[in-house]
Structure formats: C-alpha cells, structure tokens
Amino acid sequence: MAVICVLSCDDNLKAIQKMQIASNEPMGEVKEMLLKHTDSGLIKVKMSGETMLDFSNDIYPYTEFPDGIHVVVYEHKKDSVLETNITADYAIMYSESDLVDLKGNVTIVNHDGNTFHGEQLYWDQTAKWIFTDQSFSTQLKNASTSGTMLDADEEYNKITVRDNNDQFYRTPLKK
C-alpha cells in the first residue's frame, strides 16, 4: 500500500511540474494584431503589432509585443483630432499597474511635433508620466535636449533631465 501511495504522489508531482511549465506559456497568441478602442463612437487608440502574447495567467499579468508595436492615440477636440504616434521594437504592458515598458528604437511624436527617441522608455498610464534611465534625445517646439535620465509628464510641462548633453531652455506655458 505504501508503494501505491509513493507512485501516486510521484505522478501528482509530475503533473504539478507540468502545470508550472504551462503557466510560463502565454494564454493566447495573436499574429498581425490590430486593435481599435472607441468611446462614444470616436476612436481613441489604434494599436498594432506583428505578435501579441497574452500572459494574463501570470502572477503579475502582462501582454508582450516581442516583434514591435505601433500605437496611435487620438485626442478629439472641437474642430480637430490630435494624434500621438508611439513605436518600439519591443513592448510589455502590465495590466495591474498600467505600466508600459518600451524598448529598442522607441519613438514618440505627439500632436505638437514634440519627439522622443531612445532605447527604453517607461510609461505610467495612470499617472500620465514617462521616465527612462537610458540615453535619449528630445526635440520640443522651442528646445532640444539629450541625456541619460528623463522624468516628465506626458506633455513635457514638468520635466527633469540629468546628465544632459545639450542646452535646454523651456519657455513658460501660456494659459
């Protein structure tokens, strides 16, 4: 009877190990993904990527774009639609924290023509905040800068740059 119990426990251990391996696999995989998010009949976000992997089964659920991502964010004003374009070679989005990690040839061009280029950028969607500790460059309306650390709000109204290599000048915003 003890032998049967040992064999039974051994089989359960193998099943548990297989489940742990399976939990490291994505729940779903989408090829040539195109997602459009609308609200009240207006398109808000268009997101595309060659491959999307859904890891919602992970202890910290996330979505991964291993082959790159392109996002267009639309802001609807009375007379116009403002667009912000975001591209990167790789992206991972953590669903519980709303944190996005963009890597490799990260480029952001917002509706004002402000641009960001860098190798990595974190985007806190809840706080509407971006930051990096990797080399980057920006081109704003009235200024440009580059450095190795950026901490800013999405609109570049509040911005901190460290180890900057260029002169940085910002005119006060007119209200």
ZIGI-V70861 format. One record per residue. N is the residue number from 1. RES is the residue in one letter. PHI is phi in whole degrees, 0 to 359 (* if undefined). BURIAL is + if it has 16 or more other C-alpha atoms within 10 Angstrom, else -. Layout:
n:N res:RES phi:PHI burial:BURIAL
n:N res:RES phi:PHI burial:BURIAL
This chain:
n:1 res:M phi:* burial:-
n:2 res:A phi:294 burial:-
n:3 res:V phi:295 burial:-
n:4 res:I phi:297 burial:-
n:5 res:C phi:297 burial:-
n:6 res:V phi:296 burial:-
n:7 res:L phi:297 burial:-
n:8 res:S phi:295 burial:-
n:9 res:C phi:295 burial:-
n:10 res:D phi:297 burial:-
n:11 res:D phi:296 burial:-
n:12 res:N phi:295 burial:-
n:13 res:L phi:297 burial:-
n:14 res:K phi:296 burial:-
n:15 res:A phi:294 burial:-
n:16 res:I phi:295 burial:-
n:17 res:Q phi:298 burial:-
n:18 res:K phi:295 burial:-
n:19 res:M phi:295 burial:-
n:20 res:Q phi:295 burial:-
n:21 res:I phi:296 burial:-
n:22 res:A phi:296 burial:-
n:23 res:S phi:290 burial:-
n:24 res:N phi:275 burial:-
n:25 res:E phi:268 burial:-
n:26 res:P phi:292 burial:+
n:27 res:M phi:290 burial:-
n:28 res:G phi:206 burial:-
n:29 res:E phi:223 burial:-
n:30 res:V phi:238 burial:-
n:31 res:K phi:257 burial:-
n:32 res:E phi:49 burial:-
n:33 res:M phi:283 burial:-
n:34 res:L phi:224 burial:-
n:35 res:L phi:240 burial:-
n:36 res:K phi:238 burial:-
n:37 res:H phi:254 burial:-
n:38 res:T phi:241 burial:-
n:39 res:D phi:215 burial:-
n:40 res:S phi:56 burial:-
n:41 res:G phi:82 burial:-
n:42 res:L phi:251 burial:-
n:43 res:I phi:286 burial:+
n:44 res:K phi:254 burial:+
n:45 res:V phi:217 burial:+
n:46 res:K phi:235 burial:+
n:47 res:M phi:232 burial:+
n:48 res:S phi:222 burial:+
n:49 res:G phi:197 burial:+
n:50 res:E phi:296 burial:-
n:51 res:T phi:221 burial:+
n:52 res:M phi:236 burial:+
n:53 res:L phi:247 burial:+
n:54 res:D phi:260 burial:+
n:55 res:F phi:251 burial:+
n:56 res:S phi:290 burial:+
n:57 res:N phi:274 burial:-
n:58 res:D phi:284 burial:-
n:59 res:I phi:298 burial:-
n:60 res:Y phi:243 burial:-
n:61 res:P phi:303 burial:-
n:62 res:Y phi:207 burial:+
n:63 res:T phi:237 burial:+
n:64 res:E phi:241 burial:+
n:65 res:F phi:240 burial:+
n:66 res:P phi:289 burial:+
n:67 res:D phi:252 burial:-
n:68 res:G phi:105 burial:+
n:69 res:I phi:211 burial:+
n:70 res:H phi:225 burial:+
n:71 res:V phi:235 burial:+
n:72 res:V phi:241 burial:+
n:73 res:V phi:256 burial:+
n:74 res:Y phi:254 burial:+
n:75 res:E phi:240 burial:-
n:76 res:H phi:268 burial:-
n:77 res:K phi:253 burial:-
n:78 res:K phi:305 burial:-
n:79 res:D phi:252 burial:-
n:80 res:S phi:206 burial:-
n:81 res:V phi:239 burial:-
n:82 res:L phi:263 burial:-
n:83 res:E phi:241 burial:+
n:84 res:T phi:238 burial:+
n:85 res:N phi:253 burial:+
n:86 res:I phi:232 burial:+
n:87 res:T phi:226 burial:+
n:88 res:A phi:201 burial:+
n:89 res:D phi:287 burial:+
n:90 res:Y phi:208 burial:+
n:91 res:A phi:211 burial:+
n:92 res:I phi:222 burial:+
n:93 res:M phi:239 burial:+
n:94 res:Y phi:267 burial:+
n:95 res:S phi:289 burial:-
n:96 res:E phi:285 burial:-
n:97 res:S phi:257 burial:-
n:98 res:D phi:58 burial:-
n:99 res:L phi:262 burial:+
n:100 res:V phi:242 burial:+
n:101 res:D phi:247 burial:+
n:102 res:L phi:254 burial:+
n:103 res:K phi:223 burial:+
n:104 res:G phi:76 burial:+
n:105 res:N phi:49 burial:+
n:106 res:V phi:287 burial:+
n:107 res:T phi:226 burial:+
n:108 res:I phi:232 burial:+
n:109 res:V phi:234 burial:+
n:110 res:N phi:266 burial:+
n:111 res:H phi:299 burial:-
n:112 res:D phi:274 burial:-
n:113 res:G phi:90 burial:-
n:114 res:N phi:297 burial:+
n:115 res:T phi:233 burial:+
n:116 res:F phi:230 burial:+
n:117 res:H phi:227 burial:+
n:118 res:G phi:191 burial:+
n:119 res:E phi:268 burial:+
n:120 res:Q phi:205 burial:+
n:121 res:L phi:209 burial:+
n:122 res:Y phi:260 burial:+
n:123 res:W phi:229 burial:+
n:124 res:D phi:269 burial:+
n:125 res:Q phi:293 burial:-
n:126 res:T phi:291 burial:-
n:127 res:A phi:277 burial:-
n:128 res:K phi:56 burial:-
n:129 res:W phi:229 burial:+
n:130 res:I phi:236 burial:+
n:131 res:F phi:200 burial:+
n:132 res:T phi:206 burial:+
n:133 res:D phi:237 burial:+
n:134 res:Q phi:246 burial:-
n:135 res:S phi:302 burial:+
n:136 res:F phi:206 burial:+
n:137 res:S phi:218 burial:+
n:138 res:T phi:229 burial:+
n:139 res:Q phi:230 burial:-
n:140 res:L phi:256 burial:+
n:141 res:K phi:306 burial:-
n:142 res:N phi:250 burial:-
n:143 res:A phi:197 burial:-
n:144 res:S phi:217 burial:+
n:145 res:T phi:203 burial:+
n:146 res:S phi:214 burial:+
n:147 res:G phi:181 burial:+
n:148 res:T phi:240 burial:+
n:149 res:M phi:208 burial:+
n:150 res:L phi:229 burial:+
n:151 res:D phi:218 burial:+
n:152 res:A phi:205 burial:+
n:153 res:D phi:282 burial:+
n:154 res:E phi:301 burial:+
n:155 res:E phi:267 burial:-
n:156 res:Y phi:62 burial:-
n:157 res:N phi:282 burial:-
n:158 res:K phi:242 burial:-
n:159 res:I phi:215 burial:-
n:160 res:T phi:233 burial:-
n:161 res:V phi:235 burial:+
n:162 res:R phi:241 burial:-
n:163 res:D phi:55 burial:-
n:164 res:N phi:290 burial:+
n:165 res:N phi:257 burial:-
n:166 res:D phi:232 burial:-
n:167 res:Q phi:285 burial:-
n:168 res:F phi:235 burial:-
n:169 res:Y phi:227 burial:-
n:170 res:R phi:232 burial:-
n:171 res:T phi:277 burial:-
n:172 res:P phi:298 burial:-
n:173 res:L phi:285 burial:-
n:174 res:K phi:267 burial:-
n:175 res:K phi:252 burial:-
